[in-house]
C-alpha cells in the first residue's frame, strides 16, 4: 500500500547557544525518511527560530512507514567549517496507519543529543495519506492497533482473544562495524539509537502481520527487549 508522508517544520525554542561571539544560533533542520532528505532555510541569530517551512513530501510504501522512523536533525550553520549538531528527534509514524486513527501528529518534541541530553524543543506537523491496496501478499500490518496496557481499554471490547504471538528481529550492532573509519562517540551513539528505532518498528510490523494471519486486529500489550550482548 503506497502512501505519502508530509512533514512541516514550524519552529524551535530554547535552543542552546552555538555561537559564543553572539550568544545565539544559526539553526536549520534536516528532515530525513529512508534515503530522502530535505532541509529548511537557515534561521539566523536566534534561540527561538521560526522556520514555517513548506510541506516536505515523501512517497513511500506503508511497510517502510512502519519500519522507518522519521528522523529530524537540528544543526547550527557554519560558513567556514562543518555544521554543528544540536540534536535529533525520532518520530514513530505507526499511530497514523489505521483508518480510525488521528490523521496528524503535531506539537513540541524535545531535541535530544546523545552527548549533551535535551537541547530545546522543535514544533513539527506530520501527516500521512494512504492509498488502499487489497494485495494480500503485502508485507505491512496497517490496520492493527497496538495498545500499551495490561487490559482491554474501556472503549473497546474483545470479541476473541487469539493467543500469544512472538517475533524476533536481529541486526548487526554498528559499534562493531565501520572498522576502518574514524568515528566520534556521537556518531556511534546515534547509529545505535537509529538501529534500535528501526528494529522496534520492524518488530511491531512483524507482530502485526502475525495478528492479521490469526484474523486479529489489535495487540493489547507486548514486552520488547533488546539483547545488546548477543548471548541470550
C-alpha positions as CSV (number, residue, x, y, z in Angstrom):
1,X,0.0,0.0,0.0
2,X,1.8,3.1,-1.2
3,X,1.4,6.3,0.8
4,X,2.6,9.9,1.1
5,X,4.3,11.2,4.2
6,X,4.1,15.0,4.7
7,X,6.2,17.0,7.2
8,X,6.2,20.7,8.2
9,X,8.9,22.2,10.4
10,X,7.2,25.1,12.3
11,X,9.6,26.5,14.9
12,X,12.1,25.8,17.6
13,X,12.5,27.1,21.2
14,X,15.1,27.2,23.9
15,X,17.9,26.1,21.6
16,X,21.5,26.1,23.0
17,X,23.9,28.9,22.3
18,X,26.2,27.7,19.5
19,X,28.0,30.9,18.6
20,X,29.8,32.3,21.6
21,X,30.5,35.6,19.9
22,X,26.8,36.5,19.6
23,X,25.4,34.1,22.2
24,X,22.9,33.0,19.5
25,X,22.5,30.2,17.0
26,X,22.0,30.0,13.2
27,X,19.8,26.9,13.2
28,X,18.3,24.8,10.3
29,X,16.7,21.4,10.2
30,X,17.3,18.3,8.1
31,X,14.2,16.1,7.7
32,X,15.0,12.5,6.6
33,X,12.9,9.5,5.8
34,X,14.6,6.5,4.3
35,X,17.1,7.7,1.8
36,X,15.4,11.1,1.1
37,X,16.4,14.3,2.9
38,X,15.0,17.8,2.9
39,X,16.4,20.9,4.5
40,X,14.8,24.1,5.9
41,X,16.3,27.5,5.4
42,X,18.8,28.7,8.0
43,X,17.2,31.0,10.6
44,X,19.9,33.4,11.6
45,X,20.8,34.5,15.1
46,X,18.0,33.2,17.3
47,X,17.5,30.6,20.0
48,X,13.8,30.5,19.1
49,X,13.7,30.1,15.3
50,X,10.5,30.4,13.2
51,X,11.1,28.3,10.1
52,X,7.4,27.8,9.0
53,X,8.7,25.5,6.2
54,X,6.9,24.2,3.2
55,X,5.5,20.7,3.3
56,X,8.2,18.2,2.7
57,X,6.7,15.2,0.9
58,X,7.9,11.6,0.9
59,X,6.3,8.9,-1.3
60,X,6.8,5.5,0.4
61,X,5.3,2.1,0.9
62,X,3.5,1.5,4.1
63,X,5.9,-1.2,5.3
64,X,8.6,1.5,5.2
65,X,6.3,3.8,7.2
66,X,6.1,1.1,9.8
67,X,9.8,0.2,9.9
68,X,11.5,3.6,9.5
69,X,11.3,6.4,12.0
70,X,11.0,10.0,10.7
71,X,14.4,11.5,11.6
72,X,14.6,15.2,12.3
73,X,18.1,16.7,12.9
74,X,18.6,20.3,14.1
75,X,22.0,21.8,13.2
76,X,23.9,25.1,13.6
77,X,25.0,26.5,10.3
78,X,28.7,27.4,9.9
79,X,30.0,29.1,6.8
80,X,33.7,28.2,7.1
81,X,33.6,24.8,8.9
82,X,31.3,21.8,9.3
83,X,27.8,22.4,10.6
84,X,27.5,21.6,14.3
85,X,24.9,19.1,15.5
86,X,22.4,20.4,18.1
87,X,20.3,17.2,18.4
88,X,17.8,14.8,16.9
89,X,14.2,13.8,17.1
90,X,12.8,10.4,16.0
91,X,9.1,10.1,15.4
92,X,7.2,6.8,15.0
93,X,4.7,7.1,12.2
94,X,2.7,3.9,13.1
95,X,0.0,5.7,15.1
96,X,-1.3,7.2,11.8
97,X,-1.6,4.0,9.9
98,X,-5.1,2.8,10.6
99,X,-8.3,4.2,9.3
100,X,-10.0,5.4,12.5
101,X,-6.7,7.0,13.8
102,X,-5.9,10.6,14.0
103,X,-4.7,12.0,10.7
104,X,-1.9,14.2,12.1
105,X,0.8,14.2,14.7
106,X,1.8,17.7,15.8
107,X,3.3,19.5,18.7
108,X,6.6,20.2,20.5
109,X,9.2,17.5,20.6
110,X,12.3,17.5,22.8
111,X,15.6,17.7,20.8
112,X,17.9,15.1,22.1
113,X,21.7,14.9,21.8
114,X,23.4,11.6,22.9
115,X,26.3,13.6,24.4
116,X,24.5,16.7,25.9
117,X,21.0,15.5,26.6
118,X,17.9,17.6,25.9
119,X,18.7,20.8,23.9
120,X,15.5,22.6,23.4
121,X,12.3,21.7,21.5
122,X,11.0,21.7,18.0
123,X,7.4,22.1,16.7
124,X,6.6,19.6,13.9
125,X,3.5,18.7,12.0
126,X,3.3,15.2,10.4
127,X,0.6,13.8,8.1
128,X,0.1,10.5,6.2
129,X,-2.1,9.8,3.2
130,X,-2.6,6.1,2.5
131,X,-3.8,4.6,-0.8
132,X,-5.8,1.4,-0.3
133,X,-4.3,-1.8,-1.5
134,X,-6.0,-5.2,-1.4
135,X,-2.9,-7.2,-2.2
136,X,-2.9,-10.0,0.4
137,X,0.8,-10.6,-0.1
138,X,1.9,-7.1,1.0
139,X,4.3,-7.0,3.9
140,X,2.7,-4.4,6.1
141,X,0.3,-4.7,9.0
142,X,-1.5,-1.4,8.6
143,X,-4.8,-1.6,10.5
144,X,-3.5,-3.4,13.5
145,X,-3.9,-1.3,16.6
146,X,-1.2,-1.5,19.4
147,X,-2.1,-0.7,23.0
148,X,0.4,-0.5,25.9
149,X,-1.9,-1.8,28.6
150,X,-2.5,-4.9,30.6
151,X,-6.2,-5.0,30.0
152,X,-8.7,-4.1,27.2
153,X,-9.3,-0.3,27.1
154,X,-12.7,0.8,28.3
155,X,-14.0,2.0,24.9
156,X,-13.2,-1.4,23.2
157,X,-14.4,-4.9,23.6
158,X,-12.6,-8.2,23.0
159,X,-14.7,-10.5,20.6
160,X,-12.0,-13.2,20.5
161,X,-8.6,-13.4,22.2
162,X,-6.4,-15.4,19.7
163,X,-3.3,-16.0,21.9
164,X,0.4,-15.3,22.1
165,X,2.5,-14.0,19.2
166,X,6.3,-14.0,19.3
167,X,8.7,-12.5,16.8
168,X,12.4,-11.9,16.7
169,X,14.5,-9.3,14.8
170,X,18.3,-9.5,14.6
171,X,20.7,-6.8,13.3
172,X,24.4,-6.2,13.5
173,X,25.5,-3.7,16.1
174,X,27.0,-0.7,14.2
175,X,29.5,-0.2,17.0
176,X,31.3,-3.3,15.7
177,X,31.2,-2.2,12.1
178,X,33.0,0.7,10.5
179,X,36.2,-0.9,11.5
180,X,38.3,1.3,9.1
181,X,36.5,4.5,9.9
182,X,37.3,7.2,12.5
183,X,34.1,7.8,14.4
184,X,33.1,10.0,17.2
185,X,31.2,8.9,20.3
186,X,28.2,10.9,19.0
187,X,28.3,9.0,15.6
188,X,28.4,5.7,17.4
189,X,25.6,6.6,19.8
190,X,23.4,7.9,17.0
191,X,24.0,4.8,14.9
192,X,22.8,2.6,17.8
193,X,19.9,4.9,18.5
194,X,18.7,4.7,14.9
195,X,19.2,0.9,14.8
196,X,17.2,0.3,17.9
197,X,14.4,2.5,16.5
198,X,14.5,0.6,13.2
199,X,14.4,-2.8,14.9
200,X,11.5,-1.6,17.1
201,X,9.4,-0.6,14.1
202,X,10.3,-3.8,12.2
203,X,9.4,-5.9,15.2
204,X,6.0,-4.2,15.6
205,X,5.2,-4.7,11.9
206,X,6.0,-8.4,12.0
207,X,3.9,-8.9,15.1
208,X,1.1,-7.1,13.3
209,X,1.4,-9.4,10.3
210,X,1.1,-12.4,12.6
211,X,-2.0,-10.8,14.2
212,X,-3.6,-10.4,10.7
213,X,-2.8,-14.0,9.9
214,X,-4.7,-15.0,13.0
215,X,-7.6,-12.8,12.0
216,X,-7.0,-10.3,14.8
217,X,-6.9,-6.5,14.6
218,X,-5.2,-5.4,17.8
219,X,-2.4,-6.1,20.2
220,X,-3.3,-5.2,23.8
221,X,0.3,-5.3,25.1
222,X,3.7,-6.8,24.4
223,X,7.1,-6.8,26.0
224,X,10.0,-5.6,23.9
225,X,13.6,-6.5,24.9
226,X,17.0,-5.6,23.3
227,X,19.9,-8.1,23.8
228,X,23.0,-6.0,23.1
229,X,25.4,-8.8,24.1
230,X,24.0,-11.3,21.6
231,X,24.3,-14.2,24.1
232,X,20.8,-15.0,25.1
